[in-house]
Amino acid sequence: MNRFNQSTWSKVQCEMILAFLSFADYFRPKYFLLENVRNFVSFNKGQTFRLTLASLLEMGYQVRFGILEAGAYGVSQSRKRAFIWAAAPGEILPEWPEPMHVFGVPELKITLSGNSQYAAVRSTASGAPFRAITVRDTIGDLPAVGNGASKVNVEYESDPVSWFQKKIRGEMAVLTDHISKEMNELNLIRCQRIPKRPGADWQCLPDEKVKLSTGQIVDLIPWCLPNTAKRHNQWKGLFGRLDWEGNFPTSITDPQPMGKVGMCFHPDQDRILTVRECARSQGFADSYQFSGTILHKHRQIGNAVPPTLAYALGTKLKEAIDSKSFLHKSKNTAQFVVFDFLHVL
């Protein structure tokens, strides 16, 4: 379901969606919520998306679909995801949560038949009740650590300086999982040579050779990047540093400088973002514990729906359930009043 749409994993994801639909058909829950990557709506020329909607409608469900940007719901991260709400007959179909934070993206539209377009919510690029949350707001209070930092429990060393930091810390006295993947010697040298300024990436590296501790002399710039850049949007962001006043790119399951999202270097420190920094970019409280190795922890974070967005969706579900309950009570009250009036007559 991703950019490698012919891969085995994309086919597995398609099968997972079919399995998800089969569960809905068998158990017939009152409500159904599906989340997937933005490309879900266009994958396989939109056939998988249309099949999903048609299947739910055939089951009798009411359906609402759209694309939401997590950055507009209280995290400092660009994360666009497709969602499908479904409600059984007789239930109230939940609305989409109103975006509350400024986030500089246009309306996220889905192209329908006849080339018409639909956006689930408005863009907040021109304004919202709350300002955008920045990288500094999110991780600016965390202590400095080095490449390959592995100490699971450390002291905070400073007080929170933003509303987000105060909320995300909660009552925690010790910082956990502020650990970083260890880069090899060459990538660490490359990281050290990336300027500490917004937008800096591999294109800022000098075209020269470096000598490693083994005595081997290698190119500082990976050969494949300049030689294939024209075909890949200049490989923008690879070996990239975050901007203190900007936002995080989409949190992924394995942050690395030559990976799918290569902008993974700390704004000031020569290292990959830590597990806790990635967790904060998703909106996980510092009290949240992840399991397994450092790779397992990154995978748990990268695969998650940001808690703030999940909360906003859950609030809308509760509103829908409460609305039905209110309407039911109002109807019963009205019937009782009519009966009592007739009895008096």
C-alpha positions as MATLAB code, in Angstrom:
seq = 'MNRFNQSTWSKVQCEMILAFLSFADYFRPKYFLLENVRNFVSFNKGQTFRLTLASLLEMGYQVRFGILEAGAYGVSQSRKRAFIWAAAPGEILPEWPEPMHVFGVPELKITLSGNSQYAAVRSTASGAPFRAITVRDTIGDLPAVGNGASKVNVEYESDPVSWFQKKIRGEMAVLTDHISKEMNELNLIRCQRIPKRPGADWQCLPDEKVKLSTGQIVDLIPWCLPNTAKRHNQWKGLFGRLDWEGNFPTSITDPQPMGKVGMCFHPDQDRILTVRECARSQGFADSYQFSGTILHKHRQIGNAVPPTLAYALGTKLKEAIDSKSFLHKSKNTAQFVVFDFLHVL';
ca = [
       0.000    0.000    0.000;
       3.065    2.214   -0.066;
       5.231    3.568   -2.863;
       6.542    0.032   -3.538;
       3.041   -1.026   -4.577;
       4.178   -4.190   -6.349;
       5.967   -5.526   -3.302;
       4.930   -8.584   -1.333;
       4.176   -6.375    1.688;
       1.715   -4.245   -0.317;
      -0.083   -7.430   -1.384;
      -0.150   -8.580    2.237;
      -1.699   -5.256    3.257;
      -4.414   -5.703    0.631;
      -5.159   -9.125    2.082;
      -5.262   -7.573    5.575;
      -7.954   -5.151    4.398;
      -9.990   -8.042    3.006;
      -9.573   -9.868    6.320;
     -10.671   -6.714    8.157;
     -13.813   -6.546    6.000;
     -14.536  -10.229    6.574;
     -14.405   -9.625   10.356;
     -16.878   -6.758    9.965;
     -19.166   -8.965    7.889;
     -19.055  -11.783   10.430;
     -19.268   -9.840   13.705;
     -21.343   -6.899   12.390;
     -20.116   -4.314   14.931;
     -22.178   -1.179   15.439;
     -19.193    0.968   14.424;
     -16.168    0.371   12.221;
     -13.060    2.550   11.763;
     -10.312    1.761    9.246;
      -7.008    3.663    9.022;
      -4.415    3.347    6.288;
      -1.751    5.330    4.475;
      -2.889    8.197    2.264;
      -2.052    6.222   -0.893;
      -4.782    3.770    0.056;
      -7.284    5.917   -1.864;
      -5.253    5.801   -5.106;
      -3.535    2.407   -4.788;
      -4.325    0.051   -7.679;
      -6.082    2.965   -9.460;
      -8.423    3.344   -6.500;
      -9.941   -0.118   -6.949;
      -9.026   -1.331   -3.446;
     -10.517    1.812   -1.884;
     -13.735    1.554   -3.913;
     -14.025   -2.159   -3.136;
     -13.743   -1.391    0.586;
     -16.503    1.228    0.423;
     -18.725   -0.955   -1.764;
     -18.292   -3.919    0.587;
     -19.325   -1.887    3.632;
     -22.322   -0.413    1.798;
     -23.360   -3.892    0.674;
     -23.333   -4.972    4.317;
     -25.757   -2.142    5.042;
     -23.330    0.202    6.762;
     -23.446    3.973    6.505;
     -20.007    5.170    5.361;
     -17.911    8.325    5.669;
     -14.330    8.622    4.352;
     -11.589   11.241    4.298;
      -7.924   12.102    4.775;
      -6.776   13.670    8.046;
      -3.481   15.382    8.904;
      -2.217   14.455   12.371;
      -0.315   17.738   12.645;
      -3.634   19.600   12.872;
      -4.625   17.577   15.953;
      -1.894   18.414   18.439;
       1.388   16.834   17.329;
       4.412   18.279   15.554;
       4.348   15.799   12.700;
       3.266   15.679    9.070;
       1.258   12.454    8.934;
      -1.542   12.172    6.388;
      -3.763    9.120    6.756;
      -6.942    7.838    5.089;
      -9.825    6.932    7.396;
     -13.168    5.234    6.837;
     -15.973    5.505    9.381;
     -18.868    3.050    9.155;
     -22.001    2.833   11.284;
     -24.629    0.094   11.301;
     -28.241    0.828   10.311;
     -30.019    2.702   13.065;
     -26.802    4.126   14.516;
     -25.571    7.708   14.076;
     -22.548    8.009   11.786;
     -19.733    9.888   13.584;
     -18.519   13.206   12.167;
     -14.872   14.043   11.567;
     -13.121   15.911   14.413;
     -12.497   19.593   13.792;
      -8.752   20.330   13.294;
      -7.553   22.553   16.133;
      -3.919   23.447   15.313;
      -2.425   25.508   12.511;
      -0.618   23.249   10.051;
       0.681   24.416    6.685;
      -0.886   21.953    4.258;
      -3.661   22.522    1.703;
      -7.003   20.758    1.878;
      -6.494   17.002    1.627;
      -8.867   16.086   -1.172;
      -9.994   12.763   -2.597;
     -10.865   12.698   -6.289;
     -14.285   11.163   -6.925;
     -15.981   10.044  -10.128;
     -16.415   12.828  -12.669;
     -13.214   14.472  -11.383;
     -15.076   16.074   -8.494;
     -13.108   16.386   -5.254;
     -13.986   15.955   -1.610;
     -12.198   17.107    1.552;
     -13.249   15.690    4.926;
     -12.089   18.744    6.916;
     -10.869   22.233    6.164;
      -7.211   23.176    5.891;
      -5.767   25.011    8.896;
      -2.959   26.654    6.916;
      -4.688   30.033    7.226;
      -5.714   29.721   10.845;
      -6.987   27.570   13.716;
      -7.730   27.983   17.442;
      -4.173   26.961   18.414;
      -0.772   27.592   16.807;
       1.366   24.877   15.282;
       3.453   22.740   17.639;
       7.142   22.866   16.699;
      10.067   20.499   17.083;
      11.373   22.773   19.856;
       8.028   22.591   21.661;
       8.183   18.811   21.437;
      11.759   17.825   22.364;
      13.569   21.039   23.339;
      13.685   20.079   27.037;
      15.345   16.678   26.567;
      18.984   16.207   27.635;
      21.770   15.790   25.084;
      22.863   12.242   24.274;
      25.333   10.813   21.777;
      25.290    8.450   18.824;
      24.171    5.013   19.977;
      23.039    6.202   23.429;
      21.782    3.114   25.258;
      21.047    4.153   28.848;
      17.347    3.422   29.265;
      16.751    5.671   32.318;
      18.212    9.199   32.549;
      17.463   12.434   34.376;
      15.514   15.209   32.661;
      18.117   17.814   33.725;
      15.813   20.795   33.018;
      12.239   21.959   33.539;
       9.661   21.877   30.742;
       9.564   25.117   28.762;
       6.401   24.629   26.682;
       2.816   23.637   27.357;
       3.346   20.476   25.266;
       6.411   19.417   27.269;
       4.608   19.921   30.572;
       1.636   17.876   29.389;
       3.735   15.098   27.822;
       5.896   14.683   30.961;
       2.967   14.356   33.327;
       4.213   13.146   36.713;
       7.327   11.392   35.371;
      10.494   11.979   37.401;
      12.821    9.877   35.223;
      13.105    9.945   31.436;
      12.965    6.536   29.750;
      13.880    5.277   26.259;
      15.996    8.312   25.371;
      18.109    5.889   23.337;
      19.473    6.267   19.819;
      20.315    3.856   17.012;
      24.065    3.649   16.520;
      25.391    4.779   13.139;
      28.512    3.269   11.611;
      31.689    5.355   11.460;
      31.113    6.692    7.938;
      27.526    7.789    8.537;
      28.542    9.409   11.823;
      31.199   11.428    9.955;
      28.586   12.420    7.398;
      26.201   13.474   10.168;
      28.930   15.572   11.797;
      29.531   17.344    8.483;
      25.865   18.206    7.918;
      25.441   21.901    8.861;
      23.276   22.602   11.901;
      20.708   24.710   10.087;
      17.148   24.168    8.808;
      16.887   22.235    5.559;
      20.462   20.905    5.617;
      20.805   17.463    4.058;
      23.235   15.372    1.949;
      23.463   18.120   -0.667;
      25.327   20.233    1.908;
      28.144   17.694    2.204;
      31.491   18.680    0.632;
      32.528   16.614   -2.380;
      35.566   15.002   -0.851;
      36.970   11.725    0.466;
      37.495   10.767    4.095;
      39.784    8.255    5.781;
      38.178    5.774    8.162;
      39.807    4.270   11.253;
      40.508    1.126    9.202;
      42.609    3.164    6.789;
      40.017    2.855    4.007;
      39.436    6.010    1.954;
      35.812    6.522    0.860;
      33.565    9.192   -0.665;
      31.845   11.422    1.864;
      28.827   11.726   -0.437;
      27.235    8.325   -1.198;
      27.845    7.640   -4.906;
      24.215    6.756   -5.628;
      22.748   10.060   -4.462;
      24.158   12.563   -6.987;
      24.056    9.982   -9.779;
      20.354    9.200   -9.393;
      19.097   12.479   -7.921;
      17.262   13.669  -11.041;
      15.048   10.591  -11.002;
      14.254   10.886   -7.295;
      13.475   14.539   -6.554;
      17.127   15.165   -5.649;
      16.758   12.685   -2.769;
      15.579   15.650   -0.751;
      15.869   15.192    3.006;
      18.257   12.237    3.085;
      20.871   12.765    5.822;
      18.659   15.697    6.806;
      18.455   17.699   10.024;
      15.215   18.735   11.649;
      14.304   22.401   11.974;
      13.699   23.577   15.549;
      10.861   25.822   14.343;
       9.424   23.288   11.893;
       7.784   19.901   12.337;
       8.816   16.252   12.203;
       8.385   14.263    9.005;
       6.150   11.204    9.153;
       7.297    8.901   11.939;
       8.398    5.588   10.440;
       9.315    2.155   11.767;
      13.079    2.390   11.144;
      14.620    5.890   11.129;
      17.883    5.975    9.188;
      19.627    8.631    7.055;
      19.310    6.642    3.794;
      15.815    5.362    4.582;
      12.330    6.081    3.323;
      12.262    9.267    5.425;
      15.913   10.325    5.669;
      15.376   13.500    7.697;
      16.131   11.873   11.031;
      19.045   13.877   12.490;
      18.637   16.000   15.613;
      18.719   19.766   14.909;
      21.881   20.305   17.008;
      23.282   16.916   17.986;
      25.135   14.503   15.694;
      22.849   11.497   15.977;
      19.588    9.891   14.883;
      16.476   10.832   16.854;
      15.943    8.781   19.997;
      13.030    6.465   20.680;
      11.574    8.973   23.145;
      11.877   11.862   20.673;
      10.054    9.830   18.031;
       7.432    8.882   20.619;
       6.878   12.535   21.477;
       6.530   13.384   17.779;
       3.586   10.968   17.764;
       2.141   12.428   20.962;
       2.918    9.533   23.320;
       3.257   10.616   26.949;
       6.664   10.062   28.579;
       4.986    7.517   30.865;
       4.279    5.248   27.897;
       6.521    2.194   27.864;
       7.618    0.371   24.699;
       8.795   -3.240   24.550;
      11.666   -5.154   22.992;
      14.813   -3.936   21.242;
      15.340   -0.415   19.979;
      14.113   -1.524   16.531;
      10.992   -3.067   18.072;
      10.284    0.190   19.908;
      10.666    2.297   16.759;
       8.323   -0.079   14.947;
       5.658    0.221   17.656;
       5.853    4.000   17.436;
       5.940    4.245   13.639;
       2.930    1.964   13.170;
       0.728    3.792   15.688;
      -2.053    6.302   15.208;
      -1.056    9.446   17.168;
      -2.921    9.340   20.508;
      -4.195   12.927   20.106;
      -5.816   12.049   16.767;
      -7.174    8.778   18.170;
      -8.664   10.745   21.079;
     -10.304   13.241   18.699;
     -11.841   10.381   16.701;
     -12.939    8.631   19.884;
     -14.606   11.820   21.105;
     -16.658   11.969   17.905;
     -17.650    8.334   18.338;
     -18.819    9.075   21.891;
     -20.810   12.068   20.614;
     -22.549    9.852   18.070;
     -23.417    7.239   20.719;
     -24.602    9.914   23.172;
     -26.689   11.579   20.441;
     -28.566    8.349   19.756;
     -29.134    7.830   23.466;
     -30.438   11.406   23.821;
     -32.765   11.036   20.835;
     -34.074    7.749   22.218;
     -34.787    9.303   25.638;
     -36.400   12.361   24.018;
     -38.649   10.128   21.928;
     -39.721    8.113   24.993;
     -40.378   11.304   26.949;
     -42.491   12.724   24.114;
     -44.535    9.507   23.901;
     -45.111    9.585   27.676;
     -46.261   13.230   27.562;
     -48.731   12.500   24.756;
     -50.068    9.443   26.594;
     -50.455   11.418   29.846;
     -52.261   14.240   28.022;
     -54.705   11.799   26.405;
     -55.272   10.126   29.770;
     -56.256   13.489   31.297;
     -58.710   14.094   28.485;
];
